[in-house]
Amino acid sequence: MNYWLLKSLPYLMDKDDGSINRATTASNGKFCSRFTYLNDFIN
């Protein structure tokens, strides 16, 4: 099985230690707070 899948699947399923949240760039069509600087490049 794929190494990335083995390491990240548990965090996607139930026990996120913050890694998934920190890696999320957009939600509901808007950049998450850590990535709002990217708006300057697309507007």
C-alpha positions in Angstrom: 0.0 0.0 0.0 1.1 3.6 -0.6 3.3 5.1 2.2 1.4 8.4 2.1 -1.9 6.7 2.3 -0.8 4.6 5.3 0.5 7.6 7.2 -2.3 10.0 6.5 -5.4 7.8 6.4 -5.7 7.6 10.2 -5.7 11.4 10.5 -8.4 11.7 7.8 -10.5 9.1 9.5 -10.6 10.2 13.1 -7.5 11.4 14.9 -6.3 14.6 13.2 -3.3 16.0 15.1 -3.7 19.3 13.2 -1.7 18.1 10.2 -4.7 17.9 7.9 -6.1 21.2 9.1 -2.7 23.0 8.5 -2.5 21.5 5.0 -5.9 22.6 3.9 -5.6 25.5 1.5 -9.2 26.2 0.8 -12.7 25.5 2.2 -16.1 26.5 0.9 -14.5 28.4 -2.1 -12.2 30.6 0.1 -8.6 30.3 1.1 -8.1 29.3 4.7 -6.5 32.0 6.9 -2.9 30.7 6.4 -3.3 31.0 2.7 -5.2 34.3 2.2 -2.0 35.9 0.8 -2.7 33.9 -2.4 -5.7 36.0 -3.2 -3.2 38.7 -4.4 -2.1 36.3 -7.2 -5.5 35.3 -8.4 -7.5 38.6 -8.2 
